[in-house]
Structures are given as C-alpha cells and as structure tokens.
Amino acid sequence: MKFGKEFVSQMVPEWQEAYMNYISLKSILKDMLKFKAENEPKAPMASTPKGSLKRRLTLYRAFSGLNGKQRHSPSSKSEDEVILIRSEEGEDDSKGLYKTMFLKPYEDGAEKDLVFFRKLDFEFNKVNAFYKKMMKEVVGEAEELSKQINFLIALRIKVDKVGFGNLDNSGNSSSTSTMNLVNDVKHGHSNIHMDVIHEVEMSNESHFINDKDGNYVAQTNSKTNSIEGFRPASLQILDHVKINVITPETPVSTIKGLLLSSKSDKTFDKKELKKADEQLSTALKEFYHKLRLLKRYSFLNLLAFSKIMKKYDKVSSRNASKDYLKMVDSSYVGSSDEVNRLIERVEHAFIKHFANGNHRKGMNTLRPTAKRERHRKTFLLGLLTGCSIALIVALILLVLARDILDSIHGTEYMENIFPLYSLFGYIVLHMIVYSGNTYFWRRFKINYPFIFGFKEGTELGYREVFLLSSGLAVLSLAGALSNLYMEMDKKTENYQSFTELVPLGLVIVVLVITFCPFNIIYKSSRFFLIKCAFHSICAPLYKVHFPDNFLADQLTSQVQTFRSLEFYVYYYFLGYYKDRSTKFISELSPNKNSIGESHKYKTFYLIVAIIPFWIRFLQCLRRLLLEERNMMHGLNGLKYISTIVALTMRTIDDQFNERKLVVWTILAASSSGIATIVNTYWDIVIDWGLLRRNSRNPWLRDKLSVPYKSVYFVAMVLNVILRLAWMQSVLGIKETPFLHKTAMTAFVACLEILRRGIWNFFRMENEHLNNVGKYRAFKSVPLPFNYQDDDEESSDT
C-alpha cells in the first residue's frame, strides 16, 4: 500500500482536518515535476541507435536535468542553503509559528517552490498548534485525574478502615498502621481491596502537599520530571469532597429525581465507593485511549513531513529536507515527550489501583486485543448465502410446479401462512441493509463504533451482520419449504396442526438465541441490542442515548413486523392454528361484516402500528423536559405525532371504512400528505444536514464524506419517492393481477426498510461530521468527585 493511502487509513476519523494534507502537498510536487519536464531542453536522439548504451546515457541526462551541464553536489555549500526557517510569535505570545524563506526565488519554476513551502508551513503550523492544544488539555485532565485518585484512595481508607488499625485525630494513619496495612496486603487479606495508602502521581504538573492545617492540597510543579514518591493519603481531604450527582438513568432513579430532592449529606458507603471505582476506571481508560491516539497522531504527521520532504528533494534535485526536518524535530510536536511519560504513569496507576497490581490484567483492560478476521467466518458466510439462494429457487419452483397460488388453497395460504413467514423476511432484509450500512460507513471513514458507544473490539462488521442474516434466512426458508412439503404430503395430512407450529418453532429458536446467556453468537452485541430495546420500550424512564434513539427510528420502519407479531399472537394463542378454516379468514378480512374477535383484531392492528412512533415521541419528550431542554426535540415530537395521526387515518380508511365513505379517504390522504412533507423535510435538512444553499457544496453541506455529489441528490429523490409508498393504500391499489394483497403489503413494507437503510447512512455521516467539526473523538466520562474549599462552601451556604 502506498504511503498516502496508508496515512489516510491510520487517521483518527474525527481529527481528519487536523492532520497534514499529504495529498495536497503531493499534488504540488506533481505540478513541479510536470513543469520541470516541460521546460527541460531535449537532447538530440534521432541519430542514436534505439538500444545503445549511449542513448540510455543521453536519456538519463535529459530527464535528470544534466544534458551536459555541471551537476551540483548536494554536499556543496551553495546547495545546502536552499531554505531559511524562522520562528514567529503566535497569537498566544509563544514561538509556535514557523515560516520558511526560499533562498533561490529567481530560478526558473521557483514560484512552484514558493507555493510548496507556503503550503508546507501552513500544514506544519496547523499540526503543531493542534498538538500543543491537545497536550494542554490532557495535562489538565491528568492533573484532575491525579486529584480524583487521591480522593478515591481516601474514600477507600474511610470505607475499609475497619481492620486498618487505629487512626489518629487528624485522620491520617500512623506509621504503625501503615506498616500493618502493607503486611496485610502482602498476606492477601480479603477485606482489603488493594494498597490504598500510597498514591502514584500521574502528572508532572501537580501533586499534593501538607499545609499548615494538616490537609492535602494540590500544588503545581512543572519541574517534576519523574514519578513522585509515595505519600500517605489524608482522610481530612474528604471534608472538602462531594460525590457528584449522576444523571438519573433508571426508572426508579428518574422517579426519585422528579419527586425527591437530592441528598446533601456526605454518606460515604460501599455503594458510593463502587460507583466511584467504576467511573474513575472508565475515565482512566478513556484518557489512556486519548493519549495513545495523540501519540499516533504525532508519529504519523512527523513521518508524513519526512516523506514529503524527501519527495521534494527528489523532484527539485535540492537538499532542503535536512534543514526543514531539523526544525520539525526541534518543534513542540517533534520534541515533546510528555505523552509517553503520561502513558507510563496512567499504566502504573491503573495497574496499581484498579487491577490489584496484576500487570497483565491491567494492560489487557487498557489495550484490548484487536479482533482478528478468520477464514472460517468467510467460509460460513459463503456457505449460508449459497444455501439461502438455493432455498429461494427451490421454494419458487415448488410454488410454480404445484400451482399453489392459483389452487383452492392459494388464498388460504396467502392469508395465513405468508404473514407468518414474512416476519422473518422483514428482519432478514433489515439486517442485510444494516450490513450494507456498516460496509459503506467503514469505506468512507465514518466512525460508527464510537458514535454507537461500542466497546473496542466488540462491534460487528458487515461480514458478521451478513452472516447472521444469512443464517436466519436459511432457517426461515427451510421452515417455509418444509411446511409446504408437509402440507402436500399425504403421510402428514393427519398432522396438520403440527405443521402449523413450524413458524412458531422458528420464532422460539430466534428468541432463545437472542437471549442466550452463554458467550456464543456475539453475546456482547446481542445484549447491547437487548439493552437498547428495553430502554426504548421503557421510554421515557431511561436516559436517551444515541443507540436508543437510532434503534427506535429503525422500529418505525418495521410497522408491518409489529403487525405480524400480533398475527402470531392471534393465530397461535387463540388456537386458530388447529383449524385453519374460512371462519378465521372471514374474521380477519376487512371486506366481510365481521363481529367480535374481528373488531378486536383490527383495533390492535392499529395500536401495534402506533407503538414505534409513540416510543420516539416519548424519547423526544424526555429530552425536551429532562435532558437537553432544546425546542428542536419538541418539534421532532410533533413530527411523530403527525405520523401517528396519518397512520391512524390510513388504517381506519383501510380496515374500518366498510361503507367506503369518501371523508375517511380525504382525511387519510391529507394527513398522510402533511406527515410526508414534514418527515421528508426533517430527514433531509435536520437529520442529514443537507439543502444548505450557501455551503461550499451548493444545496448540500460544507463537508461531504462521499466524493460524488450526485449520490446525495439521488438519495434525496429516492427518499421522497419511497416516502410516498403509502399512496397505494389511499388510492385503493391493494393488489395487482400478479401480486396478492398480502404480498403487496409486504412489498411496500420492504420499500420502507430500504428507505431506512438510505437514511441510516446519511444520518450517521452527519453525526460523524458534527464530531469532526468539534474534534470530538472521545466519550465524556463524568468524574465521581468534586473538590470544594472552605471559601466555596461558605459562599454556597
């Protein structure tokens, strides 16, 4: 792989704009090479034999710019003095801006060199400034984390002080107690979590000293270049520490947060200690990940500057790289070793205080092993995909050969069996669409694992998702094929009720696999999905995170799946599977004057379709009232209310309008039209961030991940067209000569799933680009402790 492609592939996606623009500089060098080739005098070659040594030497001289002229030695003094670099004071009064002066501006083509060095200086100053800014942030974070660890150690001592020995009046452990603790730790007493007396300073910017009152306070010391010695932790520091209040995320805590006021008493117990441990451990892991990315950022950019300067020397036949790279090495980004020191200190602190001194355990937690691609997965993917295609062909041939759809039982089959198996079709199609989404997200450098909040190494790629969808397709197609064979076979005619249980058996198998507690079939991903689904169903009692929001949006495109689940309940739990007769068909048919159970079925047919949109409305309501308090969430909630109204009107017109009253059709069409306009505008303008008239890309947006602008316009048109699929029900197009009405319903539902797949890509792209604009590559982890001095406490009272 060429360096340019490898450089881009190794970038932190959210920091793309902060990296050196290697491709732009390389294009300038290509222009220089082209200019040089066009303006070099050509040597006479006509009288020279084609393959002779003399011709080869002439060609070499012509293309090397010699052609009989004296070649300048790179080691000569005049050639060494190509550029002069000086440092200028930046806006923050620090010498951080570098400017290169080209010393040969009157040579032919020198304007190309000037353009190159001007662009090179801009890129280097950008990289240096960004690195300096990030280092300033991480040093401040390291200082705060160092204080947090001191607070945690003091809390551990206070909670576990039983068995620690006597404490003196100041709250400090005596030397005898400390010795006893060390001995207890060595003997491995179970009531002691770890060595909680001593602390390692993570940052060379701060440490705690003893003041006149005997309390530990933070003091800055920039000259500290090594890990500080151990200090005993003070319990009096807890007098100035307050446990931060966590945002309610469970139903119970949400209700308590609404009804009860928060406690102000300092009750340091084991429950709070456990929460503080978890929060601080997560914060250290995120901080360590940030340090590693900063280290990689520095390394990649330094390597890119080295590569581009060597290319410049080769193109210009000069020796400017030596002076420029010397300046790069002496700059902040090239000379600072603070990242490596912080990485060592974080490792030391994490292993000591969160891994019980187990180096392997601590490092495995900080650096999870990368997921390796296995050939077995590719083999299974190909096998299951081939089996799915073969089963589809076999099913089509069986239906055509036996003329099932045109037979007496054709309507019965489409009314009863087809809805049972179409449930799996909707799920498989959505999984295939999501597999395509993950493929294109990776291809266009959209960091979806970070946006979803997946743990490192647990996210599913397109191969894994497609493998699961192929497996589910094989199961469902095999069930449908076996069902048909058993119905047509005379030997199994007496077991008709058993054959009817095949779809229910498939549902049970899928549910068992989904909720399986064993570490098989991507357990972490399954449980992540279950958690998000549970949070969505229990909205608005849980805090709304992006995965919950995203999953609820997927459910709004699975309305027909919810109706299929209702059909399962009605078909099996009420016992209709035992006697598949015209009685059941007539009760479900909207064209018959049905009573009793039929009316209940239609009522629930409407209710289950509203559930996904109601979930999204409740999520928007929570974010409006309890979280962000942004009016945009209120408008988004009204959008879902309009969709609920439109869906209700269409269902009433389709299922309850037996007299064919025109008023219901008008209400269905008008409400659906309004909902379509609102939803389409929200999709394109808000969710995708497009249609910005004054952007750098007219009618799109400033930043685009896909280099082809036509893709965005095609996606907008397709979104509008697929949004209008509801018109077939309003216009009365319920079936065609070659499609049964249930098949038409399934076809329209599949179109909505495909539209959701298109929406997924651009929604995730917009979210990613928002992170890029804010250089947001890390999760914000709340810290457990809040330090307050006496002045702050007195001002609060």
Residue pairs with C-beta under 8 A, 6 or more apart in sequence:
1 9
3 22
3 304
3 307
4 22
4 23
4 26
7 19
7 22
7 300
7 303
7 304
8 22
8 23
8 445
10 296
10 300
11 19
11 300
11 445
12 293
12 296
12 297
12 777
13 445
13 446
13 447
13 450
13 768
13 772
13 777
14 447
14 450
14 768
14 771
14 772
14 774
14 775
14 776
14 777
15 130
15 293
15 297
15 772
15 775
15 777
16 445
16 772
17 772
18 126
18 127
18 130
18 297
18 775
19 127
19 297
19 300
19 301
19 304
20 123
20 124
20 126
20 127
20 301
20 304
20 305
20 308
21 119
21 123
22 304
22 307
22 308
24 119
24 123
25 116
25 119
25 120
25 123
25 308
26 308
26 311
28 112
28 115
28 116
28 119
29 116
29 308
29 311
29 312
29 315
31 112
32 109
32 112
32 113
32 116
32 315
32 316
33 315
35 109
35 112
36 65
36 109
36 315
37 63
39 108
39 109
40 62
40 63
40 65
40 67
41 67
42 62
43 58
43 59
43 61
43 62
43 67
45 55
45 58
45 59
48 54
48 55
48 58
49 55
60 66
61 67
61 68
64 71
64 317
65 317
72 78
72 79
72 317
73 79
74 318
74 319
75 319
79 318
79 319
80 319
80 322
80 323
81 103
82 102
82 103
82 104
82 318
82 319
82 320
82 323
83 100
83 101
83 102
83 103
83 117
83 320
83 323
83 324
84 100
84 101
84 103
85 98
85 99
85 100
85 101
85 323
85 324
85 327
86 98
86 99
86 101
87 95
87 96
87 97
87 98
87 99
88 95
88 97
88 98
88 99
89 95
89 97
90 96
90 97
90 129
96 125
96 128
96 129
96 132
96 332
97 125
98 121
98 124
98 125
98 128
98 327
98 331
99 121
100 117
100 118
100 120
100 121
100 324
102 110
102 113
102 114
102 117
104 110
104 113
105 114
113 316
116 312
120 305
120 308
120 324
124 305
124 328
124 331
127 301
127 333
128 331
128 332
128 333
131 294
131 297
131 298
131 301
131 332
131 333
131 336
132 332
132 333
134 294
134 297
135 294
135 332
135 336
135 338
135 339
138 287
138 290
138 291
138 294
138 339
138 342
139 203
139 205
139 338
139 342
140 205
141 287
141 290
142 202
142 203
142 205
142 287
142 342
142 345
142 346
143 203
143 205
143 206
143 218
143 220
144 783
145 202
145 203
145 280
145 283
145 284
145 287
145 783
146 201
146 202
146 203
146 206
146 207
147 206
147 208
147 218
147 785
147 787
148 280
148 283
148 783
148 784
148 785
149 199
149 202
149 280
149 349
149 353
150 199
150 208
150 216
150 233
150 237
151 237
151 238
151 241
151 784
151 785
151 787
152 276
152 277
152 280
152 353
152 784
152 785
153 196
153 197
153 199
153 233
153 353
154 233
154 234
154 235
154 237
154 238
154 241
155 238
155 241
155 268
155 272
155 273
155 276
156 193
156 194
156 196
156 273
157 164
157 173
157 196
157 197
157 233
157 235
158 235
158 238
158 268
159 268
159 269
159 270
159 273
160 191
160 192
160 193
160 196
161 167
162 191
163 184
163 189
163 191
163 192
164 173
164 177
164 180
164 181
165 173
165 174
165 176
165 177
165 180
165 181
166 174
166 177
167 173
167 174
167 177
167 235
168 174
170 214
170 234
170 236
171 234
171 235
171 236
172 214
172 232
172 234
172 235
172 236
173 181
173 197
173 232
178 197
178 232
181 192
181 195
181 196
181 197
182 195
182 197
184 192
185 192
185 194
185 195
193 356
194 352
194 353
194 356
194 357
195 352
195 357
196 233
196 353
197 232
197 233
198 230
198 231
198 232
198 233
199 230
199 231
199 233
200 227
200 228
200 230
200 345
200 348
200 349
200 352
201 207
201 224
201 227
201 228
201 345
202 342
202 345
202 346
202 349
203 342
203 345
204 221
204 222
204 224
204 225
204 226
204 338
204 341
205 220
205 221
205 222
205 224
206 218
206 219
206 220
206 221
207 218
207 219
207 221
207 224
207 228
207 231
208 216
208 217
208 218
208 219
208 231
209 216
209 217
209 219
210 216
210 234
211 217
214 234
214 236
215 234
215 236
215 237
215 239
215 240
216 231
216 233
216 234
216 236
216 237
225 341
227 345
227 348
238 266
238 268
240 787
240 788
240 789
240 790
240 793
241 266
241 785
241 786
241 787
241 788
242 266
242 785
242 786
242 787
242 788
243 266
243 268
243 272
243 276
243 784
243 785
243 786
244 782
244 783
244 784
244 785
244 786
245 262
246 275
246 782
247 543
247 627
248 254
248 256
248 257
248 543
249 542
249 543
250 541
250 542
251 538
251 541
251 542
254 540
254 541
254 542
254 626
255 541
275 784
276 784
276 785
277 354
279 781
279 782
279 783
279 784
280 354
280 783
280 784
281 350
281 354
282 781
283 781
283 783
284 346
284 349
284 350
284 354
285 350
285 365
285 366
286 778
286 779
286 781
287 346
288 343
288 346
288 347
288 350
288 366
289 456
289 778
290 777
290 778
291 339
291 342
291 343
291 346
292 343
293 777
294 339
295 339
295 340
295 343
298 333
298 334
298 336
298 339
301 333
302 328
302 333
302 334
305 324
305 325
305 328
306 321
306 325
306 328
309 320
309 321
309 324
309 325
310 321
312 318
312 320
312 321
313 319
313 320
313 321
328 334
329 335
346 366
347 362
347 363
347 366
350 362
350 365
350 366
351 357
351 358
351 359
351 361
351 362
351 363
354 362
354 365
355 361
355 362
355 365
368 455
368 456
368 457
369 457
370 457
371 457
373 463
377 463
377 464
377 467
378 463
380 467
381 463
381 466
381 467
381 470
384 467
384 470
384 471
384 473
384 474
385 466
385 470
387 470
387 474
388 470
388 473
388 474
388 477
391 473
391 474
391 477
391 478
391 481
392 477
394 481
395 477
395 480
395 481
395 484
398 404
398 481
398 484
398 485
399 405
399 484
402 484
402 488
404 410
404 413
404 484
405 413
405 414
405 740
411 585
411 740
412 580
412 582
412 585
414 740
414 742
414 743
415 585
415 588
415 589
415 742
416 571
416 580
416 584
416 585
417 480
417 483
417 503
418 740
418 742
418 743
418 746
419 564
419 567
419 742
420 503
420 564
420 567
420 568
420 571
421 476
421 479
421 480
421 503
422 560
422 564
422 742
422 746
423 503
423 507
423 561
423 564
423 565
423 568
424 472
424 473
424 475
424 476
424 506
425 476
425 746
425 750
426 558
426 560
426 561
426 564
426 746
426 749
426 750
426 753
427 472
427 561
428 469
428 472
428 473
428 476
429 750
429 753
429 754
430 554
430 557
430 558
430 753
430 756
430 757
431 465
431 466
431 468
431 469
431 472
432 466
432 469
433 753
433 754
433 756
433 757
433 760
434 465
434 757
434 760
435 462
435 465
435 466
435 469
436 462
436 757
437 757
437 760
437 761
437 764
438 448
438 460
438 461
438 462
438 465
439 461
439 462
440 446
440 761
441 448
441 761
441 764
441 765
442 448
442 461
442 462
444 705
444 706
444 765
445 705
446 705
446 764
446 765
446 768
447 768
447 771
447 777
448 459
448 764
448 768
449 456
449 459
450 771
450 777
450 779
451 546
451 764
451 767
451 768
451 771
452 459
452 546
452 547
452 550
453 545
453 546
453 547
453 779
454 528
455 524
458 524
458 525
458 528
459 525
460 522
460 525
464 522
468 521
468 522
472 510
475 506
475 509
475 510
476 506
479 502
479 503
479 505
479 506
482 502
483 499
483 502
483 503
486 492
486 495
486 498
486 499
486 502
487 496
487 499
492 498
492 499
496 580
497 577
497 578
500 577
500 578
500 580
501 572
501 577
503 568
504 568
504 572
504 577
507 568
513 521
513 526
514 526
514 529
514 530
515 526
515 530
516 523
516 526
517 523
528 547
529 551
532 547
532 548
532 551
533 551
535 542
535 544
535 545
535 548
536 548
536 551
536 552
536 555
536 615
536 619
537 615
539 548
539 552
539 615
539 618
539 619
539 622
540 618
540 619
540 621
540 622
540 626
542 548
543 622
543 627
544 619
544 622
544 623
544 627
546 767
548 619
549 616
549 619
550 763
552 612
552 615
552 616
552 619
553 616
553 756
553 759
553 763
554 756
554 760
555 562
555 611
555 612
555 615
556 612
556 613
556 616
556 643
557 752
557 753
557 755
557 756
558 612
558 753
559 609
559 612
559 647
559 749
559 752
560 745
560 746
560 749
561 749
562 608
562 609
562 611
562 612
563 605
563 608
563 609
565 608
566 601
566 604
566 605
566 608
570 576
570 601
570 604
571 577
571 584
574 597
576 584
586 592
586 594
586 598
587 594
587 596
587 597
587 598
587 601
588 594
588 598
588 601
590 602
590 654
590 655
590 656
590 658
591 658
592 598
593 658
602 655
602 656
605 651
605 655
606 648
606 651
606 652
606 655
609 647
609 651
610 644
610 647
610 648
613 640
613 643
613 644
613 647
614 640
614 644
616 636
616 637
616 640
617 637
617 640
617 641
617 644
620 633
620 634
620 636
620 637
620 640
621 633
621 637
623 630
623 633
624 630
624 631
624 633
624 634
624 637
632 686
636 682
636 686
639 675
639 678
639 679
639 682
642 671
642 674
642 675
642 678
642 679
643 675
643 679
645 671
645 675
646 668
646 671
646 672
646 674
646 675
646 676
646 726
649 664
649 667
649 668
649 671
649 672
650 668
650 671
650 672
650 726
650 729
650 730
652 664
652 668
653 664
653 665
653 667
653 668
653 729
653 730
654 729
656 664
657 664
657 665
665 730
668 729
668 730
669 730
672 726
672 727
672 730
676 723
676 724
676 726
679 723
680 719
680 720
680 723
683 719
683 723
683 759
684 690
684 691
684 716
684 719
685 691
687 759
687 762
687 763
687 766
688 759
688 762
688 763
688 765
688 766
689 701
689 766
689 769
690 699
690 700
690 701
690 712
690 716
690 762
691 699
691 700
691 716
692 699
692 700
692 701
692 702
693 699
695 701
695 702
696 702
697 704
697 709
699 713
700 709
700 712
701 766
701 769
703 769
703 772
703 773
704 712
705 765
705 768
705 769
706 712
706 765
712 762
715 758
715 762
718 755
718 758
719 755
719 758
719 759
722 751
722 752
722 754
722 755
722 758
723 755
725 748
725 751
725 752
726 748
728 734
728 744
728 748
729 748
733 744
734 741
734 744
735 741
735 743
735 744
736 744
739 747
770 776
771 777
788 796
